[in-house]
Amino acid sequence: MFEEIKTILIAMSPVIELRGAIPVALFQYHLNPYSAFFFSVLGNMIPCFFLLLYLEKFSKYFSSRSPLFKKVIDWFFERTRQKHSERFNKSKELALVLFVAIPFPVTGAWTGSLCAFLFDIPFARALPLIFLGVVIAGVIVALLSLGIINFNNFVL
């Protein structure tokens, strides 16, 4: 059971998320593919729940306490919304799922939670969308890790 807990903890970490947890669970902890997938998805979703619930409260709290924090956050949010809102607002739900699902660096559940907050996707809608993206990413990472799919045959 210790390997499962370590897998959850790896998947909970920002940046690494399940993209690192699944291969570690498979090849270092020798979990079966179903367990590696399940515990990685579970671990990846735990921070999302709290981020989606408390990111707005956290932002408001620190913005009210620190003028510098408020200025930086307001600048960042406004810049991000201006830069991406036209593309994102057209199909924000599909964009959120795909953003989380593509297993590249800086995409994933943590950043997807931040995007949901930035673009005002409510908790009850954002959580299942991010979950769907995490499941898709988990399937892709598991299939790549197991060698079922590879990119050697693709020509760019």
SENUMI-715928 format. One record per residue (C-alpha): x, y, z; residue in three letters. Coordinates in pm, whole numbers, padded with zeros to 5 digits, always signed. Example, Ala and Ser with C-alpha at 12.3 -4.5 7.8 and 13.67 -1.06 7.14 Angstrom:
! SENUMI-715928
+01230-00450+00780ALA;+01367-00106+00714SER;
This chain:
! SENUMI-715928
+00000+00000+00000MET;+00300+00229+00048PHE;+00367+00238-00330GLU;+00008+00348-00394GLU;+00042+00635-00146ILE;+00371+00743-00305LYS;+00202+00734-00646THR;-00079+00957-00517ILE;+00174+01202-00371LEU;+00373+01220-00696ILE;+00053+01279-00895ALA;-00049+01556-00652MET;+00268+01752-00716SER;+00256+02047-00956PRO;+00441+02007-01286VAL;+00500+01630-01244ILE;+00135+01532-01191GLU;+00025+01201-01340LEU;+00263+01243-01634ARG;+00538+01138-01397GLY;+00335+00932-01153ALA;+00219+00668-01402ILE;+00565+00573-01533PRO;+00710+00570-01179VAL;+00421+00356-01055ALA;+00463+00113-01344LEU;+00839+00080-01361PHE;+00973+00168-01017GLN;+00689+00055-00790TYR;+00577-00228-01024HIS;+00208-00154-00986LEU;-00022-00309-01241ASN;-00140-00065-01512PRO;-00490-00030-01365TYR;-00359+00055-01018SER;-00100+00294-01158ALA;-00370+00470-01359PHE;-00626+00481-01076PHE;-00392+00612-00806PHE;-00235+00864-01044SER;-00573+01005-01149VAL;-00686+01015-00786LEU;-00372+01195-00678GLY;-00391+01441-00966ASN;-00750+01534-00882MET;-00699+01598-00508ILE;-00528+01938-00552PRO;-00779+02039-00821CYS;-01065+02005-00580PHE;-00899+02244-00334PHE;-00765+02481-00599LEU;-01107+02521-00757LEU;-01272+02568-00419LEU;-01025+02809-00263TYR;-00829+02991-00535LEU;-01078+03278-00550GLU;-01092+03309-00171LYS;-00714+03300-00149PHE;-00682+03567-00418SER;-00938+03796-00257LYS;-00786+03752+00089TYR;-00432+03839-00015PHE;-00547+04115-00252SER;-00725+04285+00036SER;-00417+04253+00260ARG;-00140+04349+00018SER;-00157+04626-00241PRO;+00145+04478-00418LEU;-00018+04134-00438PHE;-00339+04294-00569LYS;-00149+04490-00832LYS;+00045+04184-00953VAL;-00262+03957-00955ILE;-00480+04215-01130ASP;-00211+04273-01394TRP;-00160+03900-01449PHE;-00531+03820-01471PHE;-00611+04113-01700GLU;-00317+04036-01929ARG;-00407+03668-01948THR;-00775+03736-02010ARG;-00699+03988-02284GLN;-00444+03763-02450LYS;-00648+03441-02449HIS;-01014+03522-02388SER;-01118+03544-02754GLU;-00990+03196-02833ARG;-01084+03045-02498PHE;-01437+03188-02462ASN;-01558+03042-02792LYS;-01538+02691-02661SER;-01402+02725-02310LYS;-01522+02387-02189GLU;-01365+02193-02475LEU;-01052+02408-02449ALA;-01023+02329-02078LEU;-01056+01953-02134VAL;-00800+01955-02416LEU;-00561+02179-02224PHE;-00559+01937-01931VAL;-00558+01627-02154ALA;-00250+01709-02360ILE;+00043+01566-02166PRO;+00291+01848-02222PHE;+00482+02048-01963PRO;+00280+02334-01808VAL;-00050+02176-01906THR;-00245+01963-01667GLY;-00481+01973-01374ALA;-00303+02244-01172TRP;-00287+02486-01464THR;-00634+02381-01578GLY;-00767+02477-01234SER;-00602+02816-01266LEU;-00753+02859-01614CYS;-01098+02768-01485ALA;-01060+03034-01217PHE;-00927+03293-01462LEU;-01209+03239-01710PHE;-01487+03211-01450ASP;-01583+02849-01504ILE;-01779+02754-01192PRO;-01656+02477-00964PHE;-01945+02240-01046ALA;-01864+02265-01417ARG;-01485+02288-01397ALA;-01425+01981-01179LEU;-01580+01725-01417PRO;-01414+01892-01718LEU;-01073+01876-01553ILE;-01142+01518-01444PHE;-01217+01424-01806LEU;-00893+01588-01917GLY;-00696+01408-01646VAL;-00845+01072-01748VAL;-00758+01135-02115ILE;-00403+01240-02019ALA;-00374+00932-01799GLY;-00476+00702-02083VAL;-00225+00868-02318ILE;+00059+00850-02065VAL;-00022+00489-01973ALA;-00034+00380-02338LEU;+00293+00560-02410LEU;+00457+00416-02097SER;+00351+00063-02185LEU;+00472+00103-02543GLY;+00125+00043-02687ILE;+00154+00369-02879ILE;+00472+00550-02976ASN;+00574+00842-03189PHE;+00854+00670-03381ASN;+00625+00603-03675ASN;+00502+00961-03707PHE;+00670+01176-03970VAL;+00676+01549-03914LEU;
